[in-house]
Amino acid sequence: MNILIIEDDAPHRQLLKLFLEQQGHTVREADSGNTGLERLDACDLVLLDVQLPDTDGFSLLAQLRQQRSELPALFISNVSDPEIRIRALELGADDYLIKPLDLRELSARIQSVMRRYGFKQEIRHGPLVIRPLTHEVWYGKTPVDLLNQEFALLVTLARHPERVWTRQELLERAWGTDYMGTERTVDVRVSNLRKKLQLAGSATDYIRSIRGVGYCFRAQSV
């Protein structure tokens, strides 16, 4: 899952980023409201602080909702005043967590919010099962161990079977517009994915190369 953190406290932002990446998520960062608005395009969920250098979190939430009305948003804040928390929830925040955060609680609350939004807990294509919230991939009864970048790429492709993606689109959608890799990185990750699925017993080449364009995922019946 792609998560955007809008937080001006760099050490705290890095702590969250490290934890969420260890949980298998792709994380993008912003240290201000304006930067956060520029990085909304590929994210599935946003964590934002109430107090930011260029705006307040409530105004930013309204702007987020204008651009992405369906985007889950959780506040993270030092402010424990019940009136502030109530106001945040009344304005449409999906949750409000007080610093210092219990990281396991953060993970549980993210999963709870995504379930409410109908975020698929499983993506199935034949014997291939992908679980985005728990960062698991299975082929039949065999687990498939993937790196974070490989997992993000597989989820992006498998969620949109038969859609043709350019390499640049996959770079931006799977890993974010601020990712510094090249289009060759996509080819390497696709090759690794194919090998790992084959080692797990797959006789199907789920990822089809589209010459001169990029890749698409072959739809399979459940």
N, C-alpha and C positions, 0 to 999 in steps of 0.2 A: 504494500500500500504506500502511496506517496503522501507524505506529511510535510506541511509547511509550518515552520516555527517563526513567529514574528515576536521577537524579544530583543531588547537592547542590552540586556545583561549578558555579555559575551561568555563568561565562565558558565553561567547557568544554561545558556543556549547550547553550548558545547556538551555539557553533561547530558542534556535531553537528547541531543543528536546522537551521541555515542550509545546511549541506552536503546533508543528506538532503532538504530541501525543493527544493534545486536539482536533485537527482536525480529529482524528481517525486513524492516521498512526502508524505503528510500526517503531521505530527509533533505529538504531544502531549507535555507535559512534567509531571514531578513532581519535587519537591525532597526528598521523604521517602518511606519505604516505605508509610506509611498513605495518603498522597495517591495513590501509584501504584496501590494496590489499588482505590481508588475510580474509577480511570480505565481499568480493564481492558476494559470492555464492548465497545468497537469496534475494538480494536487487533489487528493481525495478527502483530506481533512486538514483543518488549520488549528494550531495552538497559538493564542495571542495573549499578550500582556495587556492589562488595563491601562498602564502608564507607559507611554512611548514618547520619544523625544519630539516628534513632529505632530502628534495627534493623541487623542485619548481613545481607549479601546472601544468605547461605545460608538463614537463616530466612525471608527474604522469598521466595526461590525456592520453598520448600516451600508457602508460602501461595498463591503464584501458581498452582502446580500443583493445589492443592485447588480453586481457582475455575475455572481453565482448563487442564486437563491436557494439551491439545493445543497450547498456545501456545508457539511458539519463543522461547527466552530466551538472550541472549548477555551474558556479563559483560564489563564494561570496568573496569579497575582499575589503580592504581599498584603493586599488590602483584605482584611477579614470582616469588615463592617457588614452586618447582615443586610442593611439597606442597599449597599452596593451590589452584593450578590443577588438580591432579589431584582434589582433594576436590570442587571445583566441578563438574567433569565427571562424577564418580561420583554426585553428587547430582542430575544430570539436566540441567545446563547444556548447551546445544548448541555453545557455543564460549566461549573466554576470550581476550580481547584486552588487551594491556598498553599503558597510556598512556606516552608520547604516541602516539596512534593515527595510522597511515597511512590517510588517508581513503579512498584507492582500495582498499586492502586491506579496510577495513571494508565498503565497498560489495560487493566480491567475496565476502566471507564471508557477508554477508546473503543474497545471491543463492544461494549454495551451500546455506545452511540452508533457505531457502524451497523450493528444488528437492527437498531430501530430504523435506520435509513434503508434497510433492505440490502445492505452490502452482502454479496454472496459469500457465505461461509465456505462453500465448495464450488469449484468449477469442474464439471465432469465432461470428458470426451472419451467415450468407450471406457477402457480400463484405466485411463489416466485421470487421476484425481488431484486437484490443486486446492489447497486451503490457504487463502491469502492472510487470514487473521492469525494463523499459527505458523505460517511459513513452512508448510509441509507439502511435499509432492510424493505421490505414490503411483506406481504402475502395478496394478493388481495388488498383491500383498507385499510388493517390494518397495521400500522407501528409496527416494532419489535425492541424493545430497547435492544441493545447489548453492553456489555462491550468491550473495545478495544481488549482484547485477544480473546474474543468470535468472534468478527467481523473478525479479522485476520484469525482465524481458519476456519470460514465459507467461506471466500473468497478463501483461499487456496484449500479447498475441492471442492467448486463449480466450480472453474476454470478448474478442471481436473476430470470430471465425470467418474465414473467407475475405476479410478486409485486407486489401493490399497496402502495406506500409512502405514508405521510403526509409532508407537508413537514417536520414536526418530526423524524420518523424519519430522513429523508435528511440533515437538518442534523447530527444526532448521529452517524449511521453513517459518512457520507462525510467529515465535517470535525471530528468529536469533540464531546463534550458541553461543552467549554470554549470552543467557537467562539462569537463574539459576534454573528453575523449574525442576520437575521430570516428568517421564512418567505418573504418577498418575494425574498430572495437566491436561493432555490431556483428560483423562477419565472424570474428573470433568467438564471441559469446554464443552465437547460433551454432557454430561447429561444436563447441563444448556441450551445449544442450543436446544436440543430436546424439553425440557419443554417449552421454550419461543415460539418456532414455533407452538407447540400444542395449547398454550394459544391464539395464533393469529388465530387459526382455521384450522391449517394444520392437515389433517388426514393421510398424508404421512410421513413415517419415512425416511427423506432424507439421513440421515447418517447411513450407515449400518456397523455393527460390523463384523469384520473378525476375527474369533476366532484364538488366538495364533499369530496374526499378528498386526492388528490395525483397520483402518477404511477406508471406501470409500464412495463417494457421489453417490446416485442413480440418473441416468440421467432421466430427465423429459422433455417431449415435451413442446415447448413454446406455 
